[in-house]
């Protein structure tokens, strides 16, 4: 093992438009979306794909023909068979986990050039047979005579045909029995976050995404083309007419009697893919690669699954402490918008002496993240949260924001279903 830790750079990246799920399968499978998003990224750099040391892809729900989707995508990209490729799954942070895995391998001297990213096509989440139907099918396959099979048909009941919606099941924590929206309601109650604040945050997310798109500041998006010749060039969940008045008309989605979390102030269900190209200083020099940012530190944290949305503060705090940084030392923040109230809860927690003392082990509050430096181009509420891709998207976009603003430092973070948090510190490359 190389004991000397090497610098690791994000040299470039790309992503797909994030396409809102609209009640039917989207135009792309996960592997198709990942391939189309990555192909231009590889094409614009002067190295052969065989120079990659590995390809790492985060994904939570690959399709039935996409086992080890990282390898499937790598081969379809024309990466030679000798280059290993693998898939990681850390729920909402799968894309960040892929980047961190590549970062660790380059940092430790095991690799020099890594393609890492994430993908999720939530519109194609599987619809499954329930246990009764699975058992019935098993008996049917074992039946040897026509009479036995007819007898089994006579036993079919309506309960056999009730499907299991994998997306809904996956968004419910099996340990605490709460869906993700209910955990957001708990955060809202703990920090007394009003419906008006949630909706105002959601409106700002749409306004910021619209401004960024109009200003040409989302150049990481690659145009996708489907089999019918249609093209997709923007995040289509953007609502330019979003307003507090319009959002106020929506009913609570998770606690219909007392709740405040609605579809309008929650992340949209979307399909998307995002990639970054990671390189050592050696690879940067050898291939003449540009540099967006340097990855300096990373942290994973665990917490109560019932308040999983607080994960970012639990992951970001150790980074600040380890690097001896304060809020004013960070120029930009990307906190994935799973729910408006979840991000607002993280802001409130860092301002709260009691929370920081009892939950984070600090003597006093960390401070308040300035809204004007947080998610400056929108987030999950306006452009969606394809769970396997979001971690890669926020790291890539943070690097882009820092680069265009000549910023010194930034932190990307997100909450993770199941009660975890992930964070990554980027710095301007010197």
N, C-alpha and C positions, 0 to 999 in steps of 0.2 A: 504493500500500500504506500502511496505517496503521501507523506505526512504534511507536506507543504500545501496549503490551501491556495488554489489558483483563482484568479479573477474570472468571472463568467459574465458574458455580455449578451444582451438581447440585440441582435444585429438587424432584425427585420421581423415583420409579421403580417398576417393577413387574416381576414375573416369573411364569412358569408354575410349577406343581409340576414337579419333575424325575421323569420316569417311566422306570423301568428297562426296558431292552430284554429281552424274554423269548422270544427265538427266533422271533418273527414280527413283522410290521409293527405298529407302534404305532397308536393310534387317530387320530393327527393327522399331516398333512403338515407340513413346516416352515413354510410360509406360513400354514396354519391356526393353528398353535400361536403363531406370532408375532403374528398379528392378534388372537387372543383375549387374549393377555397384554398387548397395548398398548391395547386399546380402553378399558378402565376408567381407565387412566392419563390418556388424553386427555379422557375424559368428565368427570373431576372437576376440571378447571381451566377458568377462565372466559376462554378465547380460542378463536377459530375455528381449525381445523386449517390453514386457509389462511395463518395467521400464521407457521407454521413456515417457516424458511428452507431446510431440507433434512431428509431422512430418510436415515440411514446404518445399514446392517445388516451385521453380520459373519456369514458362513456359509461352511463348507468344502464341504459336499456338498448343495447344493439339488437338488430333484427335477427331472426332465426338463421339467416344465411351470412351472419357477420360475427361468428365466433372469433374471439381475439381480433376485434375490428381494427386494431392498430396494425396488425400484420396484413390484413386484407387491404387496407388503404395504402400501406407502403408499397405493396406489390403492384397495385393498380396505378400508382404514381410513377412506376418505372424504377423504383428503388431496387437495386440488385438483390437477388435472393440471399446473398451472403450477409447482408445487413440485417441484424435482428430488429424486431419490432414487437411491441407489447402494449397491453391495455391496462389502465389503472381505473379503480373505482373508489372514490371517496365522496359519494353522493354529490351534493351541490359543488364541492370543491375538486371534482375529478380533473378538470382542466388545470387548476393550479397545482394539483398533485403531480401531474405529468411534467409541468415546468420544473417543480422542485426536484423531481427525480432526475431530470436531465442536468439541472444545476449541480446537484450533489455528485453526479458522475464526472462532470467536467472539472468541478472544484477539486475532486480527489485524484484527478489524473487518469481516470479510466476512459475518458472520451474527450474529443476536441470539438465535435460538430454534431448537434442533436436537433432534430425536428420534433417539437413537442406541442401538444394542443389538446383540444377537447371538442366533442360533438354530441349533440342530442337531437333526435327528431321525435319530439313529444307527441306530435300528431299521429305517429305510428306506434305508440305504446300498445303492447299487445292486449287483446281481449281474450280471456282464458276460460276454459271449462271449469265449472266448480267441482268439488270433490265427488258429489253424487254422480255427475256425468262422467268423470274420469273413471270411477269404479264401474259404471255401467259399460263404458267402452271396453274396459279390461275384460269383463265377463263376456261381452259380445265377441271379442276377438278369440276367446277361448272356446266359444260354442262350436260344436262339431256338426250339428244337424240343423236342418231347416226348422224343425220343430222347436229346438232350443232357442234359435234366434227369434222366431215368432213370439215365443214366450217372453223373451226379454223386451221386445217391442211393446208388448202389452203392459209392461211394468213402467214404461216411460211416463213421467209426470211433468207438470210444469216446472217443478223445482229443479229438474235436471237441466232445463234450458236457461236458467238464470245465470248470466255471464259474470265473471270476475273482471272488473275494470282495473287493469294493472296500474294505471296512472293514479286513480283514486286510492287504491290500496297502498301504493308506494309513497303517497303524500301523507300517510297516517303512520305515526310512530308506534311500532308494535309493543314497545316497553311501557310507555305511559298511556297509550290508547288515545292520543290526541292527534288531530290532523294539524298541518302546519299553520293553517289559519287560526285555529284555536290557541296555539302557542303564541301567535301574534297578539291575540286578545289579552292573554295573560300579561304580556309586556305592557300593553296599553293601560291595563288596570294598575299595574305596579307603579308606573311613572305618570299616571293621570294624563295620558295623551288623548286629546279630544279628537272627535271626528273632523272638526274643522282643520286642525293641524295636519292630520293625515291627508285630507283632500288638498290642502294647500301645497303640501310637499309633492303630491302626485301631479298637480298642475305644473309646478315648477319643473318637474322631470320632463314632461312633454315639451314645455317651452324651451328648455335647454337643448333637448335633442333636435328640435326644429331649427334652432339657431345654428347648431353645429353643422347640420346637414346643409343649410342654406349658405353657410360660410365655407363650405368645402373642407371641413375639418374632420371628416370621417373617411379619409382616403385609404384606410385599411380595408374597406369593403371591396370585395371582388364580385363582379357581376356573375350570376349563375344563369344557366340556360337549361330548360327542361327538354324532355324528349319531343314535345310538341312545338318547340321553337319559341316558347315564351321566355322572357328574361326577367330577372329580379335584381334590382340594383339599390334597394333601400330597405330599412327596417319598417315593415308595413303595419306595425302596431301603433305607430305615431298618430296621435289625435291632436291635430293643430287647433281644433275648436274646444279642447278641454278647458273647463272652467269649474270653479268651486260650485257654482249654481247647478251645473249639469251633474257633477259628481254627487251633490247632495240628494239627488233624486234616487240614487241607487240604494237598494236594500242591503243590509248586512248579509254577508255570504256564509258566515260560519257560526255565528250566534245570533239567530234571527230576531230574538226578543230583546236582548240587551247589548248586542255587539255594535262595533263601529268599523270593522274591517270589511271592505267591499271588494268586488272585482275591480273597481276603478282605482283603489289605492293599494292594490296588490300587484305583484309581478304577473305579466302575461305569460300564458303557456305558449311556447314558441319552439320552432326548429332553428338550429344554428350551429355553426362550426367556427372555431378560431384556432390559429396557429402562431407560434413564435419560433424563430430560428435562433438557437443558442450556440455560442462559440467561445472558445478560449482565446487568449491573446495570440497564441500561435496560429490558430485558424484565421483570425481576423487579418493578421499580417500576410499569411500564405495566400489567401484568396482575395485580398483587397476588399474586405467586407466593411460596410458602414457600421456604425454603432449608435443605437438608440439610447441605451441605458445599461448600467451594471446592476446585477442582482447582488445585494449585500447580505441580506439576512432573511430568514423564514421561520415561521413558528406555527405549530399546531396546538390546539387546546381542547380540553374536554369540559363539559358542564352538563347541568340537568337538561335532559331532552325536552322537558316541558317548557323551557325558555331558551330553546336552541338559538333563537334570533340574537341573543346576546353574545354569541360566539366571537364576533369581531373584537370586542373590547378585551376578551380573555386572550386572544391571540396577539393583538397589537401591543398590549401593555408590556409583555416580556421583551419585545423587540425594542421598544423605547427605553426600557430600563437597561437592557444589555448594551445598547449603543449610546446610552447616556444622552438621550434626546428628549426634548419636550415638544408639545404641540406646535409651537412657533418655529421649530426646526424643520417641519414638514411643509412643503410648498403645496402639494396636492394630495388628496385622498380619494380613493375609489372604494366605496363600500357597497357591495352588491345589494340592490334593492329588492330583496325577497318580498318585503312589505314596507310600505311607508312607515308604519309605526315601529317596525323592527329597527330601521336606521335611526329614527328619532329616539327610540329607547336606548340605543348605543350612545348617542350624544348625551342623553340625560344621565346615563350611568357614569360616564367619565366626569360629569359635573358634580356628582353626588358623593360627598365625603363618606357616608355610611356604606354605600355600595362598594366604593374603592377600598375601604378598610376591611369589610367583611368578606367580600367576594374576590378581591384582587390582591389582598394582602399589602396594601399601601397605607402610608400614614395619612394621606390626604387625597383629595380629588386630583385627577389628572388635568382637567381643564375642559374647555369647550372647543370643538372643531368648528372653525368658521364656515358658515354655509356657502360662502362664495368660493371656497377652495375644495368643496366636497361634490363629487359627481358633476363636474362642471358641464358635461355634455349629456346629461340625463343618465338613466340607468334602467334597471329591470322593470320598473313600473311603466316606462314609456317604450322600451324596446324589447322587453321580455327576458326570461330566465330559462334558457335551455340548459338543464341542470349540469350536464356533462361538459358544456362549453363555457359557462359563465366565468369560471375561475381563470381560464386562458384569456377570455375577452377583456376582463378588467385589468389584467397585468399588461396586455398589449396596449390597451388604450391609455393606461397611465403612462407607459413609456412614450407614447405618441404625444400626449399632453405635455409631459416634461420636456420633450425634445423641442416642440414648437415654441415653448415659453422660456426655454433656457433655464429651467428650474433645477434646483440642486437635489432635492429629495422628494420621494413620494411613497405612500403606502397603499397597497391594494389588500382588501380583506373581504371576507364573506362568512356568513353563518352557514352551518352545515346541518341538514336534517339528521336527527339522532343525537344531537347535543354536542357539536364540536364547532370550532372556529379555525380559520386559516388566515394567515397574513404574510405578506412579502414586502420587504423594503427594497426600493430601487434608488440608485443614485446616478447623477450625471457622470458619464464616463469622462475621465480626465485625459 
